[in-house]
Amino acid sequence: MAATGSKSVLFVCLGNICRSPIAEAVFTKMATDAGGVDKWVIDSGATSDWNVGRSPDERGLACLKKHGIETSHSARQVTKDDFQSFEYILCMDENNLSELNRKAKQVKDSQAKIELLGSYDPQKQRIIKDPYYGSDDDFEKVYEQCVRCCKAFLEQNS
C-alpha cells in the first residue's frame, strides 16, 4: 500500500493482473503529479484468488511503460478488512460490482463506497472490459479509460 493518508481507494477487477493494477498505477501517478499522493492510500485487488502473488500481465506493464508509468504491484485478493479500511472501492465491470456488494454484506461495519470506476468516465463508458484475451490495443483502451476515470475521480476528491 501507499503511504497512509486521509483518503483511500482500492481498484478491483477479476484477477488483479490487468485492469486494476493499470488503474492503481495511473491513479498513483496522477496523485503524485498533483502533489497529493501522500494524502492517499492506493491499492488494487481481485475478486478471485487465481493470480495471488503474480505480477501484472506483461502487456499491461508494457502499456504502462509506454506512458512512462512503472508498477511493482503483486496480485492480491480483496479481504474483509478492505471493506472497513478503504473509503472507495472502484471496480471495472458489473460482475466485479455484484461480487463486491455480496462480499460487503458479509462484513460488519463495511464503510467502503463500492462503485464502477467507469461511473466517473466523462465519455460515459461505464464498463472497462477485461483485455486478458485481447490485443495490445485492448490494453491501450483500458489505459485510456483509466486515465479519464482516474482524472475525474481525483478531481472530485481533491
LUMKEDO-612789 format. One record per residue (C-alpha): y, x, z; residue number from 1; residue in three letters. Coordinates in Angstrom, 3 decimals. Example, Ala and Ser with C-alpha at 12.3 -4.5 7.8 and 13.67 -1.06 7.14 Angstrom:
2
((-4.500, 12.300, 7.800), 1, 'ALA')
((-1.060, 13.670, 7.140), 2, 'SER')
END
This chain:
158
((0.000, 0.000, 0.000), 1, 'MET')
((3.613, 0.977, -0.474), 2, 'ALA')
((5.992, 1.791, 2.358), 3, 'ALA')
((6.438, -1.020, 4.829), 4, 'THR')
((9.329, -3.298, 4.003), 5, 'GLY')
((10.704, -6.687, 4.815), 6, 'SER')
((9.270, -8.299, 1.685), 7, 'LYS')
((5.747, -8.217, 0.309), 8, 'SER')
((3.914, -9.094, -2.883), 9, 'VAL')
((0.258, -8.917, -3.877), 10, 'LEU')
((-0.609, -9.208, -7.579), 11, 'PHE')
((-4.065, -10.673, -8.251), 12, 'VAL')
((-6.444, -11.037, -11.185), 13, 'CYS')
((-10.212, -11.392, -11.532), 14, 'LEU')
((-11.272, -7.735, -11.357), 15, 'GLY')
((-8.136, -5.777, -10.362), 16, 'ASN')
((-8.581, -3.288, -13.202), 17, 'ILE')
((-6.416, -4.786, -15.993), 18, 'CYS')
((-3.656, -7.298, -15.312), 19, 'ARG')
((-2.904, -6.974, -11.602), 20, 'SER')
((-2.672, -3.157, -11.491), 21, 'PRO')
((-0.333, -3.304, -14.502), 22, 'ILE')
((1.828, -5.880, -12.693), 23, 'ALA')
((1.764, -3.813, -9.485), 24, 'GLU')
((2.789, -0.623, -11.326), 25, 'ALA')
((5.523, -2.394, -13.325), 26, 'VAL')
((6.960, -4.062, -10.226), 27, 'PHE')
((6.837, -0.823, -8.211), 28, 'THR')
((8.761, 0.995, -10.954), 29, 'LYS')
((11.339, -1.792, -11.198), 30, 'MET')
((11.846, -1.893, -7.429), 31, 'ALA')
((12.105, 1.918, -7.377), 32, 'THR')
((14.607, 1.984, -10.249), 33, 'ASP')
((16.661, -0.708, -8.486), 34, 'ALA')
((16.706, 1.420, -5.337), 35, 'GLY')
((14.888, -1.153, -3.235), 36, 'GLY')
((11.233, -0.113, -3.224), 37, 'VAL')
((11.442, 0.753, 0.496), 38, 'ASP')
((12.136, -2.919, 1.208), 39, 'LYS')
((8.781, -3.940, -0.274), 40, 'TRP')
((5.072, -3.781, 0.454), 41, 'VAL')
((3.470, -3.909, -3.018), 42, 'ILE')
((-0.249, -4.036, -3.805), 43, 'ASP')
((-2.800, -5.677, -6.084), 44, 'SER')
((-6.270, -7.078, -5.644), 45, 'GLY')
((-9.123, -9.047, -7.192), 46, 'ALA')
((-10.669, -12.429, -6.570), 47, 'THR')
((-14.079, -10.854, -7.359), 48, 'SER')
((-15.808, -7.815, -5.876), 49, 'ASP')
((-17.065, -6.497, -9.231), 50, 'TRP')
((-14.846, -3.412, -9.527), 51, 'ASN')
((-14.086, -2.429, -5.925), 52, 'VAL')
((-13.180, 1.275, -5.804), 53, 'GLY')
((-12.775, 1.647, -9.578), 54, 'ARG')
((-9.673, 2.943, -11.326), 55, 'SER')
((-7.750, 0.634, -13.669), 56, 'PRO')
((-9.022, 0.192, -17.229), 57, 'ASP')
((-8.261, 3.237, -19.406), 58, 'GLU')
((-6.463, 1.057, -21.956), 59, 'ARG')
((-4.182, -0.304, -19.241), 60, 'GLY')
((-3.481, 3.195, -17.948), 61, 'LEU')
((-2.681, 4.362, -21.494), 62, 'ALA')
((-0.326, 1.401, -21.981), 63, 'CYS')
((1.483, 2.141, -18.708), 64, 'LEU')
((1.718, 5.854, -19.534), 65, 'LYS')
((3.223, 4.998, -22.931), 66, 'LYS')
((6.001, 3.237, -20.985), 67, 'HIS')
((6.456, 6.100, -18.527), 68, 'GLY')
((4.605, 4.488, -15.614), 69, 'ILE')
((1.800, 6.069, -13.598), 70, 'GLU')
((-0.549, 4.449, -11.091), 71, 'THR')
((-3.278, 5.752, -8.827), 72, 'SER')
((-4.477, 2.286, -7.808), 73, 'HIS')
((-8.081, 1.739, -6.804), 74, 'SER')
((-9.501, -1.777, -7.244), 75, 'ALA')
((-9.994, -3.878, -4.137), 76, 'ARG')
((-10.887, -7.463, -3.330), 77, 'GLN')
((-8.398, -9.831, -1.715), 78, 'VAL')
((-9.076, -10.149, 2.036), 79, 'THR')
((-8.358, -12.876, 4.568), 80, 'LYS')
((-5.669, -10.622, 6.078), 81, 'ASP')
((-3.797, -10.656, 2.758), 82, 'ASP')
((-3.034, -14.363, 3.203), 83, 'PHE')
((-1.363, -13.592, 6.527), 84, 'GLN')
((0.365, -10.315, 5.685), 85, 'SER')
((1.770, -10.937, 2.189), 86, 'PHE')
((4.761, -13.188, 1.601), 87, 'GLU')
((3.847, -13.709, -2.067), 88, 'TYR')
((0.502, -13.625, -3.835), 89, 'ILE')
((1.139, -13.764, -7.578), 90, 'LEU')
((-1.846, -14.285, -9.852), 91, 'CYS')
((-2.488, -14.264, -13.572), 92, 'MET')
((-4.265, -17.495, -14.520), 93, 'ASP')
((-5.451, -20.914, -13.333), 94, 'GLU')
((-8.870, -19.603, -12.244), 95, 'ASN')
((-7.215, -16.973, -10.011), 96, 'ASN')
((-4.874, -19.638, -8.637), 97, 'LEU')
((-7.718, -22.031, -7.851), 98, 'SER')
((-9.805, -19.302, -6.188), 99, 'GLU')
((-6.874, -18.019, -4.111), 100, 'LEU')
((-5.969, -21.532, -2.952), 101, 'ASN')
((-9.615, -22.091, -1.994), 102, 'ARG')
((-9.702, -18.836, -0.012), 103, 'LYS')
((-6.342, -19.553, 1.636), 104, 'ALA')
((-7.726, -22.799, 3.081), 105, 'LYS')
((-10.329, -20.727, 4.960), 106, 'GLN')
((-7.634, -18.626, 6.648), 107, 'VAL')
((-5.935, -19.809, 9.803), 108, 'LYS')
((-2.175, -19.300, 9.605), 109, 'ASP')
((-2.122, -18.465, 5.899), 110, 'SER')
((1.527, -17.569, 5.213), 111, 'GLN')
((1.402, -16.472, 1.581), 112, 'ALA')
((3.153, -18.358, -1.181), 113, 'LYS')
((0.495, -18.404, -3.930), 114, 'ILE')
((1.873, -18.742, -7.447), 115, 'GLU')
((1.232, -17.800, -11.048), 116, 'LEU')
((3.164, -14.635, -11.911), 117, 'LEU')
((3.818, -16.368, -15.239), 118, 'GLY')
((5.789, -19.091, -13.456), 119, 'SER')
((8.627, -16.523, -13.437), 120, 'TYR')
((8.436, -15.873, -17.199), 121, 'ASP')
((11.742, -16.745, -18.916), 122, 'PRO')
((9.672, -17.305, -22.093), 123, 'GLN')
((7.557, -19.877, -20.183), 124, 'LYS')
((4.205, -18.183, -20.909), 125, 'GLN')
((2.614, -19.167, -17.615), 126, 'ARG')
((-0.823, -17.643, -18.222), 127, 'ILE')
((-1.317, -13.884, -18.500), 128, 'ILE')
((-4.569, -13.661, -20.438), 129, 'LYS')
((-7.257, -11.161, -19.488), 130, 'ASP')
((-7.164, -8.310, -22.051), 131, 'PRO')
((-10.512, -6.825, -20.984), 132, 'TYR')
((-12.406, -7.939, -24.111), 133, 'TYR')
((-9.382, -7.458, -26.316), 134, 'GLY')
((-7.499, -4.640, -28.006), 135, 'SER')
((-4.708, -2.236, -27.108), 136, 'ASP')
((-2.325, -4.908, -28.435), 137, 'ASP')
((-3.623, -7.319, -25.788), 138, 'ASP')
((-2.842, -4.775, -23.053), 139, 'PHE')
((0.637, -4.334, -24.535), 140, 'GLU')
((1.114, -8.118, -24.424), 141, 'LYS')
((0.088, -8.144, -20.730), 142, 'VAL')
((2.532, -5.309, -20.067), 143, 'TYR')
((5.395, -7.161, -21.790), 144, 'GLU')
((4.644, -10.384, -19.884), 145, 'GLN')
((4.502, -8.450, -16.598), 146, 'CYS')
((7.862, -6.815, -17.353), 147, 'VAL')
((9.525, -10.191, -17.984), 148, 'ARG')
((7.935, -11.877, -14.976), 149, 'CYS')
((8.417, -9.000, -12.534), 150, 'CYS')
((12.070, -8.643, -13.567), 151, 'LYS')
((12.723, -12.345, -12.907), 152, 'ALA')
((10.745, -12.278, -9.629), 153, 'PHE')
((12.620, -9.188, -8.410), 154, 'LEU')
((15.995, -10.710, -9.337), 155, 'GLU')
((15.146, -13.870, -7.365), 156, 'GLN')
((14.011, -11.843, -4.344), 157, 'ASN')
((16.655, -9.113, -4.076), 158, 'SER')
END
